[in-house]
Amino acid sequence: MTILYTLALLLIGIIGTNIIQPFLPKIPETFILIIVGICLSFTPTFKNFELEPEFFMLMVIAPLMFLDGQRQSFKKIRERFKVIFLLSVVLAIGSAAAVGIIANRIEVGWTFPLAITLAAIVVPTDAVAVKSLTSGTSMPKGVNEALELESLFNDATGLVMLDLALSVLEKGSFSIFSGLQHFLFVAIGGVIIGIISGFALVWLRTTLNFRASDPETTILPIGLLTPFAVYLLAEFFNTSGILAVVATGIVHNWESSKLRLTSTRVQLTQSAVWHTISNILNSIVFLILGISLRSVWHEVTNIGIRLSLQLVVLALLIYLTMFIVRFLWAKNADDRDTTAFFGDRSDKHHTLNARLFAISGVHGTVTLAMAFSLPTQIGGQNFPYREELIIVATLVILISMLISAVLLPILLPSKAQSFTDNELNHTRDQMVDYAILQIHQNINDHDVREKLTEQLQSQKGFIRINDRQEMLKNYQDLLSQTKTFVLTYLNSDQVNNHYTRPVIDTYQKIINRLYPAAHPHNPKAMLQSAKQRFQNQYKHTKLYHQNKKLVKTQKMLLQENWLSQNENQRQDWLNTRDELLELNYDVIEAVDAYLDDTLSQRLDDQYTDNQYIDYVRHEINHYFSIIKRDYKKDKPDIDNGFYMQAFQSEYNFVQQALMDNRISDTMANILYSEINQAQTLQLQQIRQLQSLN
């Protein structure tokens, strides 16, 4: 149950962060997650929480690194292998050496292997944290790519160096040859196991995709288990599990290119599932960081203020050292691949790019996990300065995040957008309204039109708060105007030449009773409407007490009794009823045309806040249903072809808007994607309903 409570609280923390984030747009989501994590640390479940490194690396980091590997390709790795090696290995080792020397000089009580242990812990960088801190800004493409490639393998480099340092601390000696041999075995062995496992799993998944009766329920579970299985297999052979899952992820690019469009549904489902899992795991990383800060704070209080301040100074110096190493490496590197990231030395942006690369060396929860992975005992004795190492690692994480959060938004330009959220929302509304008009012209059945309209309207989402007041006013005005249109239509020659006057008068009385006659902004009209509703309610209540029947059925019962006693008038009543229903149908068609003309005119005038028209249409249909005595809740089935016509109309609208340069390529791609998703969802729902019938 403890695991269940833990997962539930973490998910609640993620949900809470997503709710809070819109109200604090200037605060990076990373910091909100950390603060929420600190709050969670006071719950009984996390009161004595201590990060379990092996579990964390397996359940969180392994799948995230697997996904990072999937975003890379063999071609890119082959072309950038040299620079990846320089970023993930050479730069990491150089930074660790510099940090180790500084730590050893300042903390004279620390041995050099102990200083290297700390250096190995603080080496890994977190590209995900950088993206969270720089959301809304435009990071140079080359710098961004360098950060991604660096974080792809430097986690494994830090873990291997930590393993070596702990080995030296335990044995008390170090051999360069044996150390290099161990490093190559762990690193290369992990890559080889990852590649072999990746190709084997891809072959298995590809084979099952073509032969399994239900590929989704077979391939998806295998894909979800892949990073855990590969990580455990690599660790079983004492190689790097992180490098293994990254290599397996890279191999999985071959699967998508091999399958192409032969397994569209499987790939779409798999992509959606992994996208959701990735977002959840990335959020959990920072929640756990916040939760762990409480235990770190307890360590700080135990060692005292003086030593704590000394460790703060050490953490600042370590961060400054890594910053200088990263900056000098990026500024002075003259390799062709490296200059592709930061520009040539003669480029005016070269120094800025080097500075951005140095500042973006943000450290995350992998560093904290490595710190907590330090054993409590080594070589038969208590691990020396373990608490101090954990505190310094945590301080380096926080310092790197704070400095990046402050400086990067200042140095980076705001992200240029070819459109705003409001422009996207307005264009989407126009697209849906256009499709609604098209289906109204091509479908004769009123009920089918209304159900399909309701489905399409859901693409617009919720009404924005700022638009609600204006929408309500427009809704009330159009409702009153539609009432006026109905009354005018009832007195037109078209109606008078086809229906008898008593029928028209009866219908008009029904409309006036159901539908308040005056303008909704008129206080007198509102009072009359309230009075009419009160009188109607009084009659309903009186009838209920007399007949002891439900209000909806008592009128029909009394009517049937009266007709059975007056046979001579029965036929006249039936004829009048049929004529009223026929007139009601004509009024429905006329009102539909009137509202369609209103919508069409507003689209021509480039108005986009037209959702109130659909609300008026829905309200009017309610009145018509009462007249028809149509209380059925069942809605008509819609032919799949109508859905396809509606979505095709949306495609046509976006394509025409793009050709007319009214929207950008980026906005068009977003709308195309939304139409595809809506179409896929609708087809899935139809398929599910058909399977039940």
Buried (B, 14 or more C-beta within 10 A) or exposed (E): EEEEEBEEBBBEBBEBBBEBBEEEEEEBBBBBBBBBBBBBBEBEBBEEBEBEBEEBBBBBBBBBBBBBBBEBBEEBBEEBEEBBEBBBBEBBBBBBBBBBBBBBEBBEEBBBBBBBBBBBBBBBBBBBBBBBBBEEBEBBEBBBBBBBBBBBBBBBBBBBBBBBBBBBBBEEEBEEEEBEEBBEBBBEBBBBBBBBBBBEBBEEBBEBBEEBEEBBEBBBEEBBEBBBBBBEBBBEBEBBBBBBBBBBBBBBBBBBEBBEEEBEEBBBBBEEEBEEBBEBBBBBBBBBBBBBBBBBBEBBEEBEEEBBEBBBEBBBBBBEBBBEBBBEBBBEBEEEBBBBBBBEEEEEBBBBBBBBBBBBBBBBBBBBBBBBBBEEEBEEEEBBBBBBBBBBBBBBBBBBBEBBBEBBBEEBEEEEBEBEEEBBBBBBBBBBBBBBBBBBEEBEEBBBBBBBBEBBBEBBEEBEEEBEEEBBEBBBBBBBBBBEBBBEBBEEEEBEEEBEEEBBEBBBEBBEBBBBBBBBEBEEBBEBBEEBEEEEEEEBEEBEEEBEBEEEEBBEEBEEEEBEEEEEEEEEEEEBEEBBBEBBBBBBEBBBEBBBEBBBEBBEEEBBBBBBBBBBBEBBBEBBBBBBEEEEEEEEEBEEEBBEBBBBBBBBBBEEBBEEEBBBEEBBEBBBEBBEEBBEEBBEEBEEEEEEE
